[in-house]
Amino acid sequence: MPPVTAARARDLETWSPFTRIREVGKDAAAAREAWLRSSKCRGLQAGREGHVAEAIRLLEEARHQIRWSDPEIDSNLAELRTIRRLERRLEVSPNDINVLIQLGKAYFSQERSDDSLRTFRRAADLAPNCAEAHTHLAMELHLRGAHEEAAAAYRRALDINPREFNAVVYYADLLCGRPLGTGLLELTPVQVYARAVPVVNQALRAS
């Protein structure tokens, strides 16, 4: 098997998708090793680890190497630039609730779970009457399997705003033992909300 060189890793990025599939079929281990060494893979990993500047540099490098449009690279670059912009704003206004919530969402999208939880918890502490902050805190806790704490955060959000869409829909998922967001995979948002309301209202009356 030929060694996986930096040039080969770059080649893997510039091949067409069909060529890449054929290459993986020939030698999956070598193709995987080349992928792990590619700028795109290393950029995505750097983003998940919180190395924003390095992630942007690597994904920009990957975008220039690839000969076709790659929506995954473009969306991750947009999220990383959003994180960089919001972190800078937070340095100036550390108690800005809107910035904290938007930054928490960006961390969530980048799979930075600890940063997302810390940011949403801070937003909820600073703005105890902000339903959105409690809802996103609940969603992060729900995703982690911390169901009792998630339920309390959902209920707090619904105490503030009984019609908070995400709180109603995702709390219903929790009450029914479904993974976060399952309902939205099956029905339209309006249908999911209508189905969730009686489930949530019954739980709130019982609590």
C-alpha positions as CSV (number, residue, x, y, z in Angstrom):
1,M,0.0,0.0,0.0
2,P,1.5,3.4,-0.9
3,P,2.1,5.8,2.0
4,V,-0.5,8.5,2.6
5,T,1.3,11.7,1.8
6,A,0.2,15.3,2.2
7,A,-0.2,15.4,-1.6
8,R,-2.4,12.4,-1.6
9,A,-4.6,14.0,1.1
10,R,-4.9,17.1,-1.0
11,D,-5.8,14.8,-4.0
12,L,-8.6,13.3,-2.0
13,E,-10.1,16.7,-1.5
14,T,-9.9,17.7,-5.1
15,W,-11.4,14.5,-6.6
16,S,-15.0,14.6,-7.8
17,P,-17.4,12.9,-5.3
18,F,-17.8,9.8,-7.6
19,T,-14.0,9.4,-7.9
20,R,-13.7,9.6,-4.1
21,I,-16.4,6.8,-3.8
22,R,-14.4,4.6,-6.3
23,E,-11.2,5.2,-4.4
24,V,-12.8,4.3,-1.1
25,G,-14.1,1.1,-2.6
26,K,-10.5,0.2,-3.7
27,D,-8.8,0.8,-0.5
28,A,-11.0,2.1,2.4
29,A,-8.2,2.2,5.0
30,A,-5.9,4.4,2.8
31,A,-8.8,6.6,1.8
32,R,-9.8,7.1,5.4
33,E,-6.3,7.9,6.4
34,A,-6.1,10.5,3.6
35,W,-9.4,12.0,4.7
36,L,-8.2,12.3,8.3
37,R,-5.1,14.2,7.1
38,S,-7.1,16.5,4.8
39,S,-7.6,20.2,5.4
40,K,-11.4,19.7,5.6
41,C,-11.3,17.0,8.2
42,R,-8.7,18.8,10.3
43,G,-10.7,22.0,10.0
44,L,-13.9,20.4,11.2
45,Q,-12.1,18.8,14.1
46,A,-10.5,22.1,15.1
47,G,-13.9,23.8,15.1
48,R,-15.3,21.2,17.4
49,E,-12.3,21.6,19.7
50,G,-12.8,25.4,19.9
51,H,-9.8,26.4,17.8
52,V,-11.7,28.9,15.8
53,A,-8.9,30.7,13.9
54,E,-7.2,27.4,13.0
55,A,-10.5,25.9,11.9
56,I,-11.2,28.9,9.6
57,R,-7.7,28.7,8.1
58,L,-8.0,25.0,7.4
59,L,-11.5,25.2,5.9
60,E,-10.5,28.1,3.7
61,E,-7.6,26.1,2.5
62,A,-9.9,23.1,1.8
63,R,-12.4,25.3,-0.1
64,H,-9.6,26.5,-2.4
65,Q,-8.4,23.0,-3.0
66,I,-11.8,21.5,-3.8
67,R,-13.0,22.0,-7.3
68,W,-16.7,22.0,-6.6
69,S,-19.0,23.8,-4.1
70,D,-19.1,22.1,-0.7
71,P,-22.0,23.3,1.4
72,E,-20.6,21.6,4.5
73,I,-17.5,23.8,4.3
74,D,-19.5,26.9,3.6
75,S,-21.9,26.4,6.5
76,N,-19.1,25.6,9.0
77,L,-17.2,28.7,7.9
78,A,-20.3,30.8,8.4
79,E,-20.8,29.3,11.9
80,L,-17.2,29.8,12.9
81,R,-17.1,33.4,11.7
82,T,-20.3,34.0,13.7
83,I,-18.7,32.5,16.8
84,R,-15.6,34.7,16.3
85,R,-17.8,37.8,15.9
86,L,-20.0,37.1,18.9
87,E,-17.1,36.2,21.2
88,R,-15.6,39.6,20.4
89,R,-18.9,41.3,21.1
90,L,-19.2,39.5,24.4
91,E,-15.8,40.8,25.4
92,V,-17.3,44.3,25.1
93,S,-20.7,43.5,26.5
94,P,-20.4,40.4,28.7
95,N,-24.0,40.5,30.0
96,D,-25.7,40.9,26.6
97,I,-28.4,38.3,26.7
98,N,-29.1,38.2,22.9
99,V,-25.4,37.8,22.2
100,L,-25.1,34.9,24.8
101,I,-28.1,33.1,23.3
102,Q,-26.8,33.5,19.7
103,L,-23.4,32.4,20.8
104,G,-24.8,29.4,22.6
105,K,-26.7,28.4,19.4
106,A,-23.5,28.7,17.4
107,Y,-21.6,26.5,19.8
108,F,-24.5,24.0,19.7
109,S,-24.2,23.9,15.9
110,Q,-20.4,23.3,16.1
111,E,-21.0,20.4,18.6
112,R,-19.2,22.3,21.4
113,S,-21.5,21.0,24.0
114,D,-19.7,22.2,27.1
115,D,-19.4,25.7,25.8
116,S,-23.1,25.7,24.7
117,L,-24.3,24.5,28.1
118,R,-22.1,27.1,29.9
119,T,-23.3,29.9,27.7
120,F,-27.0,29.0,27.9
121,R,-26.8,28.6,31.7
122,R,-25.2,32.0,32.0
123,A,-27.9,33.5,29.9
124,A,-30.7,31.9,32.0
125,D,-29.0,33.1,35.2
126,L,-28.6,36.7,33.9
127,A,-32.2,36.8,32.5
128,P,-34.4,34.6,34.7
129,N,-37.5,35.8,32.9
130,C,-36.2,35.1,29.3
131,A,-38.1,32.0,28.0
132,E,-35.7,31.6,25.1
133,A,-32.7,31.3,27.4
134,H,-34.4,28.6,29.5
135,T,-35.6,26.7,26.5
136,H,-32.1,26.5,24.9
137,L,-30.7,25.5,28.3
138,A,-33.3,22.7,28.5
139,M,-32.5,21.5,24.9
140,E,-28.8,21.2,25.7
141,L,-29.6,19.3,28.9
142,H,-32.2,17.1,27.1
143,L,-29.6,16.2,24.5
144,R,-27.1,15.2,27.3
145,G,-29.7,13.0,28.9
146,A,-30.0,15.2,32.0
147,H,-33.8,14.8,31.8
148,E,-34.9,16.0,35.3
149,E,-32.9,19.3,34.9
150,A,-34.1,19.6,31.3
151,A,-37.7,19.2,32.4
152,A,-37.3,21.9,35.0
153,A,-35.9,24.3,32.5
154,Y,-38.6,23.5,30.0
155,R,-41.3,24.2,32.7
156,R,-39.6,27.4,33.6
157,A,-39.7,28.6,30.0
158,L,-43.4,27.7,29.8
159,D,-44.1,29.5,33.0
160,I,-42.7,32.6,31.4
161,N,-44.3,32.0,27.9
162,P,-46.8,29.1,27.6
163,R,-46.6,29.4,23.8
164,E,-42.8,29.2,23.5
165,F,-42.7,26.9,20.4
166,N,-39.4,25.1,21.0
167,A,-40.2,24.5,24.7
168,V,-43.6,23.0,23.9
169,V,-42.3,20.8,21.1
170,Y,-39.2,19.5,22.7
171,Y,-40.7,19.1,26.2
172,A,-43.3,16.9,24.6
173,D,-40.4,14.8,23.1
174,L,-39.0,14.5,26.6
175,L,-42.3,13.6,28.2
176,C,-42.9,10.9,25.5
177,G,-39.4,9.5,25.8
178,R,-38.4,10.5,22.3
179,P,-35.0,11.9,21.3
180,L,-34.8,15.7,21.0
181,G,-36.4,16.8,17.7
182,T,-38.0,13.5,16.8
183,G,-41.4,15.0,16.2
184,L,-40.2,17.5,13.7
185,L,-38.8,14.7,11.5
186,E,-42.3,13.2,11.2
187,L,-44.7,16.1,10.8
188,T,-44.8,19.8,9.9
189,P,-44.0,22.3,12.7
190,V,-47.7,23.2,13.0
191,Q,-48.7,19.6,13.3
192,V,-46.0,18.8,15.8
193,Y,-47.0,21.8,17.9
194,A,-50.7,20.9,17.9
195,R,-49.8,17.3,18.9
196,A,-47.4,18.5,21.7
197,V,-49.8,21.0,23.4
198,P,-52.1,18.5,25.1
199,V,-49.1,16.4,26.3
200,V,-47.4,19.4,27.8
201,N,-50.5,20.9,29.3
202,Q,-51.3,17.6,31.1
203,A,-47.8,17.4,32.5
204,L,-47.9,21.0,33.7
205,R,-51.3,20.4,35.4
206,A,-49.8,17.4,37.2
207,S,-46.7,19.1,38.4
